[in-house]
Amino acid sequence: MTQTSIQPAVTIQTLGDSWVKTSWDNYCQLLEQPTHDKTWGYYFKGHMRLEMPPVSYDHSKNDYVMSLAVGLWGITQRVTLEVLPNCTYRKTGVASCQPDISVYVGELNQAIPSGTGIIDLNQFPAPNLVIEIAKSSLLDDLGIKRALYESLGVAEYWVVDVQNLEITVYKIADQGSWAIRTSNVLPGLSVGVLEEALRRNQETQSSEVGAWLLNQFQTSCDSGPP
């Protein structure tokens, strides 16, 4: 991280898959270039990371199942949710991110009005839950991005390891975090159930995994409060 200035003409191919020191204004200028219209951007502590990875089959398949799991949990438990794929969040001059999945839960699901573009975290609350689907970015997702989400006030952060079919769930409070095995944001939702869904997703169609999840959640609901 020795670079101190990145000119707008620099491309993501030049930057590579790393964090680079630059100013907030320079980061925003890069993302505004037409060539970066599909680039995912992260900014934290004066460094940026730009990502435009080819989205693999495994990534897409597991991304969908995680979104489906959260949505089905909300339906069966009668909890209102707003599930947002690839939504951009910014705290001007400080931080920016574009998680694979973010979720507003309960009353917060009405916090962002229709017509909003990039979500300004100086104006609106951060999502309750953020999920990153990790393959080549696993160490970064467990490290710097975890610190980024701690700083933004996200309540819970999931890292889905698509290679090892493991999910690390962090509860975040007071700008710190620790691993848990049952979600606090989605009370009663077990990490073990989600990991089993990932394993099943390797062997069968996502629709069948969804049916299995629905049965698990309905059984949990029928047996009483989690």
C-alpha positions in Angstrom: 0.0 0.0 0.0 2.6 2.5 -1.0 0.7 4.4 -3.7 -0.6 7.8 -2.6 -2.5 9.0 -5.7 -4.5 7.2 -8.3 -5.4 9.1 -11.5 -8.9 8.6 -12.9 -7.5 7.0 -16.1 -6.2 4.0 -14.1 -8.2 0.9 -14.8 -9.2 -1.9 -12.4 -6.8 -4.2 -14.3 -4.0 -1.9 -13.3 -5.0 -1.9 -9.6 -5.4 -5.6 -9.3 -7.1 -7.3 -6.4 -5.8 -5.2 -3.5 -6.3 -2.2 -1.3 -4.7 0.9 -2.6 -4.1 4.2 -0.8 -6.0 7.1 -2.4 -8.3 10.1 -1.5 -12.0 9.8 -1.3 -12.5 12.2 -4.2 -10.2 10.1 -6.4 -12.1 6.9 -5.4 -15.4 8.5 -6.4 -14.0 9.8 -9.7 -12.8 6.3 -10.6 -16.2 4.8 -10.0 -17.9 7.4 -12.1 -15.9 6.4 -15.2 -18.1 4.5 -17.8 -15.5 1.7 -17.8 -16.2 1.1 -14.1 -20.0 1.0 -14.3 -20.0 -2.6 -13.1 -17.2 -2.3 -10.6 -17.8 -3.0 -6.9 -16.1 -0.4 -4.8 -14.9 -0.4 -1.2 -13.3 2.5 0.7 -11.9 2.3 4.3 -9.2 4.2 6.2 -8.0 6.1 3.1 -7.7 3.0 1.0 -9.8 1.6 -1.8 -10.5 -1.8 -3.3 -12.1 -2.1 -6.7 -13.6 -5.5 -7.7 -14.9 -6.7 -11.0 -14.5 -10.4 -10.7 -16.1 -12.8 -13.1 -19.0 -14.1 -11.0 -18.6 -17.8 -10.9 -21.4 -20.4 -11.0 -20.7 -21.4 -7.3 -20.8 -17.7 -6.2 -24.1 -17.1 -8.0 -25.7 -20.3 -6.8 -24.7 -19.7 -3.2 -25.6 -16.0 -3.3 -29.1 -17.0 -4.4 -29.6 -19.6 -1.7 -28.4 -17.2 1.0 -30.9 -14.6 -0.2 -33.6 -17.3 -0.4 -32.8 -18.5 3.1 -33.1 -15.1 4.6 -36.4 -14.4 2.7 -38.0 -17.7 3.7 -37.0 -17.2 7.3 -38.7 -13.8 7.3 -41.9 -15.3 5.7 -42.2 -18.2 8.1 -41.4 -16.2 11.2 -43.5 -13.2 10.0 -40.7 -10.7 10.2 -40.6 -8.0 7.6 -37.4 -7.8 5.6 -35.9 -5.9 2.8 -33.2 -8.0 1.1 -30.9 -6.0 -1.2 -28.3 -7.6 -3.6 -25.3 -5.5 -4.5 -26.6 -2.3 -3.0 -24.0 0.5 -2.6 -23.6 2.3 0.7 -21.5 5.4 1.4 -20.4 7.6 4.3 -19.0 10.5 2.4 -15.3 11.0 2.8 -15.0 8.0 5.2 -16.2 4.7 3.9 -18.0 2.9 1.0 -19.1 -0.7 0.3 -21.2 -2.8 -1.9 -21.9 -6.1 -0.2 -23.2 -9.2 -2.0 -26.4 -9.1 0.2 -27.6 -6.6 2.7 -30.8 -6.8 4.8 -32.9 -4.4 6.7 -35.0 -6.1 9.4 -38.3 -5.1 11.1 -38.9 -1.4 11.4 -35.7 -0.6 9.5 -37.0 -2.1 6.3 -39.0 1.1 5.8 -36.0 3.3 6.5 -34.9 3.8 2.8 -37.5 5.5 0.6 -38.2 4.4 -3.0 -36.2 6.3 -5.5 -33.1 6.3 -3.4 -29.9 5.7 -5.4 -26.6 5.1 -3.4 -27.6 4.9 0.3 -26.0 7.8 2.2 -25.1 6.4 5.7 -24.9 10.0 7.0 -28.6 10.2 6.3 -29.9 6.7 6.6 -29.2 3.8 9.0 -26.8 0.9 8.0 -28.5 -2.4 7.3 -28.9 -4.8 10.2 -27.2 -7.7 8.3 -24.5 -7.8 5.6 -23.5 -11.0 3.8 -20.4 -11.5 1.6 -20.1 -14.6 -0.6 -16.3 -15.4 -0.5 -14.1 -17.4 -2.8 -10.8 -15.7 -3.7 -11.7 -12.8 -1.4 -12.1 -14.9 1.8 -9.2 -13.5 3.8 -10.2 -9.9 2.9 -13.8 -10.6 3.8 -12.8 -12.0 7.2 -10.3 -9.1 7.8 -10.6 -5.6 6.4 -14.2 -5.8 5.3 -15.2 -7.1 8.8 -13.5 -4.0 10.3 -15.3 -1.8 7.7 -18.7 -3.2 8.6 -17.9 -2.8 12.3 -17.1 0.9 11.7 -20.4 1.4 9.8 -22.6 0.1 12.6 -23.9 -3.1 10.9 -25.3 -5.4 13.6 -24.4 -8.7 12.0 -22.0 -9.9 9.3 -21.9 -13.3 7.5 -19.0 -14.6 5.5 -20.0 -17.5 3.3 -17.0 -19.7 2.3 -18.1 -21.3 -0.9 -15.1 -23.6 -1.2 -15.3 -25.1 2.3 -19.1 -24.7 2.6 -18.7 -22.9 5.9 -20.4 -19.7 7.2 -18.8 -17.4 9.8 -21.3 -15.2 11.5 -20.2 -12.2 13.5 -22.2 -10.2 16.0 -21.1 -6.6 15.9 -21.4 -4.2 18.8 -19.3 -1.2 20.0 -17.2 -1.3 16.9 -16.0 -4.8 17.7 -17.2 -8.3 16.7 -17.2 -12.0 17.8 -18.3 -15.2 16.2 -21.7 -16.7 17.0 -23.5 -19.9 15.8 -27.1 -18.6 16.0 -28.2 -15.3 14.4 -29.2 -12.4 16.7 -30.6 -10.3 13.9 -32.7 -13.3 12.7 -33.3 -14.8 16.1 -33.3 -18.6 16.2 -31.7 -19.0 12.7 -28.9 -21.6 13.1 -25.7 -21.3 11.2 -25.8 -25.1 11.1 -29.0 -25.1 9.0 -27.5 -22.6 6.6 -24.4 -24.7 6.2 -26.5 -27.7 5.5 -28.3 -25.7 2.8 -24.9 -24.9 1.2 -24.0 -28.6 1.2 -27.4 -29.6 -0.3 -27.0 -26.8 -2.9 -23.8 -28.6 -4.2 -25.9 -31.7 -5.0 -29.3 -30.5 -6.1 -31.2 -27.6 -7.6 -31.7 -24.4 -5.6 -35.5 -24.8 -5.8 -35.2 -28.1 -3.9 -32.9 -26.5 -1.3 -35.5 -23.8 -0.9 -38.2 -26.4 -0.3 -36.0 -28.0 2.3 -35.3 -24.7 4.0 -39.0 -23.8 4.0 -39.8 -27.1 5.8 -37.1 -26.5 8.4 -38.3 -23.0 9.1 -42.0 -24.0 9.2 -41.2 -26.8 11.6 -39.3 -24.4 13.8 -42.2 -22.0 13.7 -44.8 -24.7 14.5 -42.7 -25.9 17.5 -43.1 -22.4 19.1 -40.9 -19.3 19.5 -37.2 -20.0 18.9 
